[in-house]
Amino acid sequence: MRITIDFDDEFSETIKRESIKNGISLSEFIKRCVQRCINDGIVFKEVENYVDDETIQKILEESLDKLPSKKKFLLQELFGLDWRDLTNGQRQRLGKYFYRAVINGQYPNVKFIGKKSAYGGKAMYEKI
């Protein structure tokens, strides 16, 4: 069976480097990673905690509306306890989406402040 998977450029480079570092082909590396996830039950834990994109968008918009002007925040603060319900992949994807959306003006009332070690390496925003 042949399966095609699309990865973004950054992730593709990461898995390519890891396969070279481990001295195995890219397809073998991916196969071993998937097998390990299945064996460890990681795949099923992620699916159990999956939150759909529509729910994420709703939480994001409602939380932004409630924030007072001049309030500085981390993205995870908008989600509160719901942040823990997101998978790692969802949190990363959401972080990238929100950053790009803010930079591109989709959230004109939000300003990107920076990504500093003082914030645990996370992006800090401000509602304006």
N, C-alpha and C positions, 0 to 999 in steps of 0.2 A: 504494500500500500504506500502511496506517495501522499504526503501532507505538506501543504505550503503554509508557512507562518510569516506574517509581516511584523517586524520590529522596527522601532525608530532607530535612526543612525547611531545615537549615543549608546543605546542598549546593545545594538548589533556589535559595535566595537568592543564593548565590555565582555560579551560572551565569546567573541573571537579571541580576545586576549587571554581569557581564562582557559579556553580550550588549548591554546598554544602552550600556556604555562603548565597545563596538565599533560601535555604531550599526546593529545588525542584529537581526532577530527571534530569539526564543529557539530556535525550531526550526532556523533557519539556522545559528545559533551551534553548536548540538549537532551538526548535520550536518557542519559544517566541522571540529569537534574530532575526530569519529569518522574522517572522511576523512584528517585529518593523522596520526592514530594508525596507521591502516592503511598509509598511504604510508611512514611512518617505521618500520614493523615493530614498533611498540610492543605492539600487541595480541598478536602471536605470541610475543614475548619473555615477556610476562606469563603466557601460557598454558603455555609451556614450564616455567616455574618454579613453577607452581601447586602448592600443598600443600593437601590437603583438610582440612576442619574437624576431622574425627575424629583425624587425625594431630596437628594443632595442640593439641587438647584433651589427648591422651595425653602429649605433650611437656611441656605445662604442668603437669599433675598429677604426673608423675614428677619433674620438676625441683623443684617445691615440696616434695615429700616429702624430697628430698635436702638441702635447705637447712637449716642449723642455726638454732636460735632466736636471735633478736636480730640476725639478718643483714639488712642493708639491701641493696636490690637494685633495678635497673631491669628492666622486663619483658623487654627484649632479652637480659639476662644469663641468663634462664631457658632461652633457646633456643640460646645459644652460636652456633656457626657456622650452625646451621639457620635463624637469624634472616635471613640473607642469601638464603635460598631462598624466603622469603615475598615476595609482591608488595607494593608500597607500600600498595595498598588493603587487603590482608590485615593488614599491620602496624597500620594506622590502625584498622581494624575491631576487631582483637584488643585494641589499647590501650583503646578505648572499652568493649569488652565486659568486660575485666578490671577496669577502674576501677569500672564499675557493679556488677560482681559482688562486689568487695571492699566497696564502700560498702553494698551491700544484704545483706552478711553471708553470701554464698555461700562465701566463703573465710574462716572465722572465725579462722584462724591467720595472717591477713595484714592488716596495717594500712597505709592510705594515709598517707604522710608529707607529701607536697606536690609541687608542680610548680614548680621554681625554675630560674632561669637557671644556677645552679651545676651543675645536672644536664643542661644543654643543652636546657632547656625540656621535658624528659621527666619523667614521673611517677615519684616514688621511693616504694618500698614497704618494709615491714619485716615479716619473719616473726616472729610473737610466740609 
